[in-house]
Amino acid sequence: MAGHCSGGHIMSEKPSLYQRIKQGLATAARVILAAPLKLPPKVVAGAKYVALAIGLLEALEASEPDPPETKEEEADE
């Protein structure tokens, strides 16, 4: 079915390069932190910092205020 993902939801636009990199780093950090084997402490510490930075970026993006309406948008309403 074109335009739909396997869950039946309509697919949104393709994620930006920034979003794909951020998602990849978040996934890598989760895998490293959840790994059942003993990893070097520097790798684990780095993954913790990456996970913290990603969490902060997502919190900041979620709290961004909406841009003010322009005069064109006000006239349309």
GROMACS elastic network, one bead per residue, 0.5 to 0.9 nm:
[ bonds ]
;  ai    aj funct       b0    kb
    1     4     6  0.58741   500
    1     5     6  0.79620   500
    1     6     6  0.88087   500
    2     5     6  0.82569   500
    3     9     6  0.86489   500
    3    10     6  0.59158   500
    3    11     6  0.57674   500
    3    12     6  0.85541   500
    4     7     6  0.77751   500
    4     8     6  0.58428   500
    4     9     6  0.57104   500
    4    11     6  0.54136   500
    5     8     6  0.56744   500
    5     9     6  0.58464   500
    5    10     6  0.64668   500
    5    11     6  0.59986   500
    6     9     6  0.75298   500
    7    10     6  0.87443   500
    8    11     6  0.88855   500
    9    12     6  0.89193   500
   11    14     6  0.83839   500
   12    15     6  0.83652   500
   13    16     6  0.88906   500
   15    18     6  0.79841   500
   15    19     6  0.58156   500
   15    20     6  0.63539   500
   16    19     6  0.51629   500
   16    20     6  0.62820   500
   16    21     6  0.86735   500
   17    20     6  0.51027   500
   17    21     6  0.61244   500
   17    22     6  0.84795   500
   18    21     6  0.52440   500
   18    22     6  0.60608   500
   18    23     6  0.85399   500
   19    22     6  0.50820   500
   19    23     6  0.60376   500
   19    24     6  0.85052   500
   20    23     6  0.51203   500
   20    24     6  0.60682   500
   20    25     6  0.86131   500
   21    24     6  0.50405   500
   21    25     6  0.61357   500
   21    26     6  0.85329   500
   22    25     6  0.52276   500
   22    26     6  0.61495   500
   22    27     6  0.86323   500
   22    54     6  0.69156   500
   23    26     6  0.50798   500
   23    27     6  0.61448   500
   23    28     6  0.86101   500
   23    54     6  0.86020   500
   24    27     6  0.51457   500
   24    28     6  0.61505   500
   24    29     6  0.85989   500
   25    28     6  0.50736   500
   25    29     6  0.60837   500
   25    30     6  0.85730   500
   25    47     6  0.88821   500
   25    50     6  0.71981   500
   25    51     6  0.79429   500
   25    54     6  0.79568   500
   26    29     6  0.51827   500
   26    30     6  0.62109   500
   26    31     6  0.86813   500
   26    47     6  0.88607   500
   26    50     6  0.72766   500
   26    51     6  0.60492   500
   26    54     6  0.65204   500
   26    55     6  0.86954   500
   27    30     6  0.51435   500
   27    31     6  0.62068   500
   27    32     6  0.86857   500
   27    51     6  0.89835   500
   28    31     6  0.51382   500
   28    32     6  0.62039   500
   28    33     6  0.85959   500
   28    47     6  0.78443   500
   29    32     6  0.51829   500
   29    33     6  0.60839   500
   29    34     6  0.85139   500
   29    44     6  0.84814   500
   29    46     6  0.83746   500
   29    48     6  0.69864   500
   29    49     6  0.87870   500
   29    50     6  0.65127   500
   29    51     6  0.58707   500
   30    33     6  0.51741   500
   30    34     6  0.60096   500
   30    35     6  0.84210   500
   30    47     6  0.77522   500
   30    48     6  0.88111   500
   30    51     6  0.74526   500
   31    34     6  0.51937   500
   31    35     6  0.58873   500
   32    35     6  0.51986   500
   32    36     6  0.88641   500
   32    39     6  0.81751   500
   32    43     6  0.79803   500
   32    44     6  0.67406   500
   32    47     6  0.66097   500
   32    48     6  0.89983   500
   33    36     6  0.86341   500
   33    44     6  0.64182   500
   33    47     6  0.67498   500
   33    48     6  0.73934   500
   34    37     6  0.88376   500
   35    38     6  0.77569   500
   35    39     6  0.81174   500
   36    39     6  0.89324   500
   38    41     6  0.86532   500
   39    42     6  0.83592   500
   39    43     6  0.67019   500
   39    44     6  0.67405   500
   40    43     6  0.54504   500
   40    44     6  0.66192   500
   40    45     6  0.88147   500
   41    44     6  0.51562   500
   41    45     6  0.60351   500
   41    46     6  0.84941   500
   42    45     6  0.50510   500
   42    46     6  0.60224   500
   42    47     6  0.85509   500
   43    46     6  0.51027   500
   43    47     6  0.61969   500
   43    48     6  0.86731   500
   44    47     6  0.50661   500
   44    48     6  0.62319   500
   44    49     6  0.87667   500
   45    48     6  0.50700   500
   45    49     6  0.63709   500
   45    50     6  0.87235   500
   46    49     6  0.51486   500
   46    50     6  0.62184   500
   46    51     6  0.86155   500
   47    50     6  0.50320   500
   47    51     6  0.60791   500
   47    52     6  0.85092   500
   48    51     6  0.51128   500
   48    52     6  0.61197   500
   48    53     6  0.86143   500
   49    52     6  0.50064   500
   49    53     6  0.60904   500
   49    54     6  0.85673   500
   50    53     6  0.50970   500
   50    54     6  0.61263   500
   50    55     6  0.85448   500
   51    54     6  0.51699   500
   51    55     6  0.61441   500
   51    56     6  0.86514   500
   52    55     6  0.51083   500
   52    56     6  0.62326   500
   52    57     6  0.86916   500
   53    56     6  0.51002   500
   53    57     6  0.61905   500
   53    58     6  0.86636   500
   54    57     6  0.50807   500
   54    58     6  0.61827   500
   54    59     6  0.85774   500
   55    58     6  0.52016   500
   55    59     6  0.61531   500
   55    60     6  0.86272   500
   56    59     6  0.50727   500
   56    60     6  0.61363   500
   56    61     6  0.85673   500
   57    60     6  0.51369   500
   57    61     6  0.61107   500
   57    62     6  0.85832   500
   58    61     6  0.50583   500
   58    62     6  0.60967   500
   58    63     6  0.86478   500
   59    62     6  0.51565   500
   59    63     6  0.62957   500
   59    64     6  0.88314   500
   60    63     6  0.52138   500
   60    64     6  0.63022   500
   61    64     6  0.53883   500
   62    65     6  0.85677   500
   64    67     6  0.87770   500
   65    68     6  0.87210   500
   66    69     6  0.86646   500
   67    70     6  0.88963   500
   69    72     6  0.80477   500
   69    73     6  0.60698   500
   69    74     6  0.66745   500
   70    73     6  0.53458   500
   70    74     6  0.64167   500
   70    75     6  0.87751   500
   71    74     6  0.50515   500
   71    75     6  0.61653   500
   71    76     6  0.87374   500
   72    75     6  0.51837   500
   72    76     6  0.64142   500
   73    76     6  0.51785   500
   73    77     6  0.67511   500
   74    77     6  0.55149   500
